[in-house]
């Protein structure tokens, strides 16, 4: 194992180019028959000599004609000559000529076991294990070489279970393996997990006195170690007289496989102390283990230590590091290692290239991916399936579907992953027709669709809004495709409905999934939790959390998602509890909690968490900086926010994205620094989008700057000319600034029937029932009571309109459209509950107006309850007469 070498492609004997009179190829379809008349030759050895001559000179196809002439003359061929012919078939990989020779087997004088063994080897090495087994089973007499040939053939095809079966047949045939065959059989036991057979062979080896053979004892050790029986492996290892590098590596690998890197490392050190020098394979085992466990820093340290000991990292060392870093989110370092590997002169293999491409896909670096693609072409490994699959996935991920298809079409060999990557790429890009076309081609290919293929098709259709086709495929996969649904099939539907905004249907599929006795997995939880990230789904979040705990699905991604979902459903205290109880946290954990605190207006807590995060060794990323700037905005700390924005690029090398610019406009706007806000927009290196101008419009409205409101509104109209709500706001702005009737802008807006815009709608859960209220609705039996409460409450609410701002609203005034939906929902929650609620949660489809905002503040103080309202502009938490938005929304 220590001296393991990667063999190059097997070189075949050079072909002798025949003359014009001879056959053009040893594999020509119409071989030239020999013109020699053997009946006229006196020397009986001449036929064998001529056949051997043909073998030596690469004219194998002519031997068939020569054998036919020999048959006509009534002569025979010696077994050794026929064995030479069969060996030539093996050398050239020609099973067709081998079959023709087999058909002329009667020409052999004496058929001994060695001859028949060669026939078995020919079929096995030419790729027809079935024919090899057929010859083997018909043999009347088998010797050790015959059994070795058959065991070797099954081993090459990795038919491990058959190798074990052959061992038992061999013993029934009273044939005992030797020290060459035992390791092959033990390898099969290890690879198919048959510890029982391994133990039996162990006892047999002891009785035969072969336990002292190093190759055999190492193979026994490998059975116990690979099958996870480390106690048995350790006992056997400790009792070994001769522990070579292979034995040490086997034990180290066994502990690594179990995930016990600490004990593996201890054994590694003991190996050196006992005088056995670790080779590159020993180091690679340990480095690979740490990478798989996500401890890439330890692995890097080992690689440096390895070089200090004078051992040069090979392609497996580099590949392990690149793959480990890529899979653990350290994509920048993975690509840096790849570059260092090339500079070090180490030639990457297919897995190295695939790992580097995976890093590019995660990092968002298509240009680097193109460079690696070019390198793979230059190295001639472009057509390897693992490389082609990673390239197909990369191009699909970036929406470069045509490039992905070119890679797909050029691959000579395709596996299930190849087909699934291309079908999934089409589905993700919205080309469901092309995905279905490829799906049908796959049905006619050698590689049949599996459950992943069906799931990709289902998700593609539902993601692109074709619910009927998705459900049709979901029903057909078991009936027509004979493929059993798995949790992923249900997850595809759930995730698709969530993306479509059909949250209730997503939750319905989850209930149906459980009713069919399918257990939700972590992907299910991650798919469905976004459907619960709203105020009226707080109870559903708790149900899912209980399911997570029961099923032991509390992985790091799931826990992070729970922190985020609890915050968005109004339960930030649960988010904090979960966070504090986590054994390990990553940057997403911190960002989820910090973002939740900002959402609830808890700026001091959020900034305190940022400091704790830095003390814990985490560096802020893009998401963190967005939350930090918003938190400084809530706290009125404008200068600190400006400093943070500058540090994003200067100190962290991060290019600010649109969310950072939007957060800066909010920062300036909350503190009424509107001049700086507009200057900031003018200096932006990227084009301001809808969120930027919306933030400026909010600032202008709240601080009474009518000029900037017009500017922001007109930019919003340019970006979304069909947005009815913006048109409604602009009409109010034009009226306030006296431009009604004398400007083209107003006349253009007035021509539109904007009064038919969206109607306010509020959702509230009361008594485990979801209630929907619409502005001005009087159809409920209790409407009189609700309206009476609203009227009485309105008389008690202070009507101090905006101190500095001006009044423009998305929703029509109550005098025109009727009582707003959130007031009706509040009234129903307070009147319809048997006891006074401690908290009220409302989701509204429009921005909450100023009057409703004041009403909610009053109710929270007068009734002593907490009110949560999530509208399209802000998250409001009303408590003791105050709102978490700081009256800025």
Secondary structure as UniProt FT lines:
FT   TURN            2..3
FT   TURN            20..21
FT   TURN            26..27
FT   TURN            29..30
FT   HELIX           38..40
FT   TURN            44..45
FT   HELIX           46..56
FT   TURN            57..58
FT   TURN            60..61
FT   HELIX           62..73
FT   HELIX           79..92
FT   HELIX           95..103
FT   HELIX           105..107
FT   HELIX           113..125
FT   TURN            126..127
FT   HELIX           129..138
FT   HELIX           144..156
FT   TURN            157..158
FT   HELIX           160..172
FT   TURN            173..174
FT   TURN            179..180
FT   HELIX           181..192
FT   HELIX           195..208
FT   TURN            211..212
FT   HELIX           214..226
FT   TURN            227..228
FT   HELIX           230..238
FT   HELIX           245..258
FT   HELIX           261..273
FT   TURN            274..275
FT   HELIX           280..292
FT   TURN            293..294
FT   HELIX           296..308
FT   TURN            309..310
FT   HELIX           315..327
FT   TURN            328..329
FT   HELIX           331..343
FT   TURN            344..345
FT   HELIX           350..363
FT   HELIX           366..379
FT   TURN            382..383
FT   HELIX           385..397
FT   TURN            398..399
FT   HELIX           401..410
FT   HELIX           416..429
FT   HELIX           432..444
FT   HELIX           451..463
FT   TURN            464..465
FT   HELIX           467..479
FT   HELIX           487..500
FT   HELIX           503..515
FT   TURN            516..517
FT   HELIX           522..529
FT   HELIX           530..532
FT   HELIX           535..537
FT   HELIX           538..551
FT   HELIX           556..568
FT   TURN            569..570
FT   HELIX           572..581
FT   HELIX           587..599
FT   TURN            600..601
FT   HELIX           603..615
FT   TURN            616..617
FT   HELIX           622..635
FT   HELIX           638..650
FT   TURN            651..652
FT   HELIX           658..670
FT   TURN            671..672
FT   HELIX           674..682
FT   HELIX           690..703
FT   HELIX           706..719
FT   TURN            721..722
FT   HELIX           724..736
FT   TURN            737..738
FT   TURN            740..742
FT   HELIX           744..750
FT   HELIX           754..756
FT   STRAND          761..766
FT   TURN            767..768
FT   STRAND          769..774
FT   TURN            775..776
FT   TURN            781..782
FT   HELIX           783..796
FT   HELIX           814..817
FT   HELIX           821..832
FT   STRAND          839..844
FT   HELIX           850..862
FT   STRAND          866..870
FT   STRAND          875..879
FT   TURN            880..881
FT   STRAND          882..883
FT   TURN            884..887
//
